[in-house]
Amino acid sequence: MVSRQETARQLLTPGEVMQLSPDQELVLLSGLAPIRARKLRYFRDRNFTARLAPALVLSSGRYADRPKPRSDDWSDQVRGTDARLNQGADAAGGEDDGGMQQQLHLGLPEPVARTADVAETQNAQIAPDDDDVAADKRAMDQAQGLSAVARGYGINEGAHRDLVPGF
């Protein structure tokens, strides 16, 4: 049996790596174990400040190793707006566009037209005290066919008052 002291443990956890002091770092080389080292600030060390060279200054104009410009098909082409693009913006929507309440959401199934059963119409005639049993049954069947998310979406998108606040 292996005791708990013999189990493998990371030398440094990710939290310890993040908490390394600013003058320490890990050097990771392929094929070697990680090396914990101190950072060398060459710009502060007297041994390296003598080796520092001034920054290069680029000329504002042309420079010697600049590549030659290559030709392309588009640099000299200037085009106007196609007249067909303006036609879509000018065309006003007619009455048959549907409007916001008439558009079917792509995520919802298309409504299926159901024919009224003879039994449903007879039940509606037998029970005159109920409002409309067939309409109630159709509404319940339609509501059961949709998922809870689709019903909530339909309620939230309706034009009437918000029945589900914050949904």
C-alpha positions in Angstrom: 0.0 0.0 0.0 1.2 3.5 -0.8 1.1 6.0 1.9 -0.1 9.5 1.4 3.4 10.9 1.7 4.5 8.9 -1.3 1.8 10.2 -3.7 3.0 12.5 -6.5 2.3 16.1 -5.9 2.9 19.2 -8.1 6.0 21.1 -7.2 4.1 24.3 -7.7 0.4 24.6 -7.9 -1.2 27.0 -10.4 -2.0 29.3 -7.5 1.6 29.3 -6.3 2.8 30.1 -9.8 0.5 33.1 -10.0 1.8 34.3 -6.6 5.5 34.2 -7.6 7.2 37.5 -6.7 7.9 39.9 -9.6 11.6 39.0 -9.6 11.0 35.2 -10.0 9.9 33.2 -13.0 9.7 29.6 -14.3 11.8 28.7 -17.3 10.1 25.9 -19.3 12.2 24.0 -21.8 11.2 21.0 -23.8 12.6 17.8 -22.4 13.8 19.4 -19.1 12.2 19.8 -15.7 10.9 23.4 -15.0 13.5 25.7 -13.7 12.7 28.3 -11.1 14.9 31.3 -11.7 15.3 35.0 -10.8 14.6 37.5 -13.5 17.6 39.4 -14.9 17.0 43.1 -15.2 19.6 43.9 -17.8 18.8 47.6 -17.9 19.7 47.9 -14.1 22.6 45.6 -13.9 26.1 47.3 -14.3 27.4 44.3 -16.2 24.9 44.8 -19.0 24.3 48.6 -19.2 27.5 49.1 -21.1 26.3 46.7 -23.8 23.0 48.6 -24.4 22.8 50.3 -27.8 20.6 53.2 -28.6 17.3 52.5 -30.3 17.3 52.6 -34.1 15.9 55.7 -35.8 13.8 55.1 -38.9 13.7 57.7 -41.6 10.3 59.3 -42.2 10.6 58.8 -46.0 11.7 55.7 -48.0 14.1 53.2 -46.5 16.6 50.9 -48.2 15.0 47.5 -47.7 11.5 48.5 -48.5 9.9 46.0 -50.9 8.7 47.1 -54.3 4.9 47.9 -54.5 3.0 45.1 -56.2 0.2 45.7 -58.6 -3.3 44.5 -57.9 -6.7 44.6 -59.7 -8.5 46.9 -57.1 -6.3 49.9 -56.3 -7.4 52.0 -59.3 -11.1 51.0 -59.3 -13.8 53.3 -58.0 -17.4 52.3 -58.3 -20.7 54.0 -57.6 -23.6 52.5 -55.7 -25.7 50.1 -57.8 -29.2 51.4 -58.5 -30.7 48.0 -57.6 -29.6 48.4 -54.0 -31.6 51.6 -53.5 -34.8 49.9 -54.8 -35.1 47.7 -51.7 -34.9 50.7 -49.3 -37.4 52.8 -51.3 -40.0 50.0 -51.5 -42.6 50.5 -48.8 -44.1 47.5 -47.2 -47.7 46.9 -48.2 -50.6 45.7 -46.0 -50.0 42.1 -47.0 -46.6 42.0 -45.3 -48.2 40.7 -42.2 -46.8 42.9 -39.5 -45.2 41.9 -36.2 -48.0 39.7 -34.9 -48.5 37.8 -38.2 -44.9 36.5 -38.6 -44.2 32.9 -37.5 -41.1 32.4 -35.5 -38.8 29.9 -37.1 -38.4 27.9 -33.9 -42.1 27.3 -33.5 -43.9 24.5 -35.5 -46.5 25.6 -38.1 -50.0 25.4 -36.8 -51.9 22.4 -38.0 -55.5 23.0 -39.3 -57.8 20.5 -37.6 -61.3 19.7 -38.7 -64.0 19.7 -36.0 -65.2 16.3 -35.0 -68.9 15.6 -35.1 -68.8 14.6 -31.4 -67.2 17.9 -30.5 -70.0 19.9 -32.3 -72.7 17.7 -30.7 -71.2 18.3 -27.2 -71.2 22.0 -27.8 -74.9 21.8 -28.7 -75.8 19.6 -25.7 -74.2 21.8 -23.0 -75.5 25.3 -23.7 -74.3 26.6 -20.3 -70.6 26.2 -21.2 -69.1 28.9 -23.5 -67.6 26.9 -26.3 -66.3 23.4 -25.4 -64.8 22.7 -28.8 -62.8 26.0 -28.8 -61.6 25.2 -25.3 -60.5 21.7 -26.3 -58.7 23.0 -29.4 -56.9 25.6 -27.3 -55.9 22.9 -24.7 -54.7 20.5 -27.5 -52.7 23.3 -29.1 -51.1 24.3 -25.7 -50.2 20.7 -24.9 -48.5 20.3 -28.4 -46.0 23.1 -27.6 -43.1 22.9 -25.2 -43.0 25.1 -22.0 -40.3 27.2 -23.6 -42.4 27.8 -26.8 -45.5 28.7 -24.7 -43.4 31.2 -22.6 -42.0 32.7 -25.7 -45.4 33.1 -27.2 -46.7 34.8 -24.0 -43.7 37.1 -23.9 -44.0 38.1 -27.6 -47.7 38.9 -27.5 -49.1 42.4 -27.8 -51.1 42.2 -24.6 -49.8 43.0 -21.1 -46.8 41.1 -19.8 -48.1 38.0 -18.1 -44.6 36.8 -17.2 -42.7 39.8 -15.9 -38.9 39.5 -16.3 -39.1 36.5 -18.6 
